[in-house]
Amino acid sequence: MNGLLFIGLNLADAWFTGELIAYGDGEANSIVSAYANSLIIKGLLSLAAVTILVATGKAKLLGLLNVCMLLVVIWNGGWLLTYL
């Protein structure tokens, strides 16, 4: 369940980022700026992260990662609201 939530939050982050870029903002993270709003790439990368964490017995980390991603999504959503 935590894995699906993590993937969903990453997809929400990519969507919000794409909307913000459409309004003229940019991706703050230079590492992901090349694919910042690609839902497919972001989904596949988050699926890979979940798979690795589960395979290595570190699935409990997904709870912390979900909290962090939720904060990112809330942050991006807040910025998007300033354009509406």
C-alpha positions as CSV (number, residue, x, y, z in Angstrom):
1,M,0.0,0.0,0.0
2,N,2.8,2.4,0.9
3,G,4.4,1.6,-2.5
4,L,1.3,2.6,-4.4
5,L,1.0,5.8,-2.4
6,F,4.6,6.6,-3.1
7,I,4.1,6.2,-6.8
8,G,0.8,8.2,-6.7
9,L,2.5,11.0,-4.9
10,N,5.3,11.1,-7.4
11,L,2.8,11.2,-10.2
12,A,1.0,14.1,-8.5
13,D,4.3,15.9,-8.1
14,A,5.1,15.5,-11.8
15,W,1.6,16.8,-12.8
16,F,1.9,19.8,-10.5
17,T,5.4,20.5,-11.8
18,G,4.1,20.3,-15.3
19,E,1.3,22.8,-14.5
20,L,3.8,25.2,-12.9
21,I,6.1,25.0,-15.8
22,A,3.2,25.8,-18.1
23,Y,2.7,29.0,-16.0
24,G,6.4,29.9,-16.5
25,D,8.0,28.4,-13.4
26,G,10.9,25.9,-13.5
27,E,12.0,22.8,-11.8
28,A,14.0,23.6,-8.7
29,N,15.8,20.2,-8.6
30,S,18.5,20.4,-11.2
31,I,19.0,16.6,-11.2
32,V,15.4,16.0,-12.5
33,S,15.0,19.1,-14.5
34,A,15.4,17.1,-17.8
35,Y,12.3,15.0,-17.1
36,A,10.6,17.1,-14.4
37,N,7.0,16.8,-15.6
38,S,7.1,13.5,-17.4
39,L,4.5,11.3,-15.8
40,I,5.9,8.2,-17.5
41,I,9.5,8.7,-16.4
42,K,8.5,9.8,-12.9
43,G,6.2,6.8,-12.5
44,L,8.8,4.3,-13.7
45,L,11.5,5.8,-11.5
46,S,9.2,5.7,-8.4
47,L,8.2,2.1,-9.3
48,A,11.9,1.2,-9.5
49,A,12.6,2.8,-6.1
50,V,9.7,0.9,-4.5
51,T,10.8,-2.4,-6.1
52,I,14.4,-1.9,-4.8
53,L,13.2,-1.0,-1.3
54,V,10.9,-4.0,-1.1
55,A,13.5,-6.3,-2.6
56,T,16.2,-5.2,-0.1
57,G,13.9,-5.4,2.9
58,K,13.7,-1.6,3.4
59,A,10.0,-1.2,2.6
60,K,9.5,0.6,6.0
61,L,11.4,3.6,4.5
62,L,8.4,4.1,2.2
63,G,6.4,5.6,5.1
64,L,9.0,8.4,5.6
65,L,9.3,8.9,1.9
66,N,5.6,9.2,1.6
67,V,5.5,12.0,4.2
68,C,8.3,13.8,2.4
69,M,6.6,13.4,-1.0
70,L,3.3,14.6,0.5
71,L,5.0,17.8,1.7
72,V,6.4,18.3,-1.8
73,V,3.0,17.8,-3.4
74,I,1.4,20.2,-0.9
75,W,4.2,22.8,-1.6
76,N,3.7,22.5,-5.3
77,G,-0.1,22.7,-5.0
78,G,0.2,25.8,-2.9
79,W,2.3,27.5,-5.6
80,L,-0.1,26.4,-8.2
81,L,-2.9,28.0,-6.3
82,T,-1.2,31.4,-6.5
83,Y,-1.8,31.3,-10.3
84,L,-5.5,30.7,-10.1
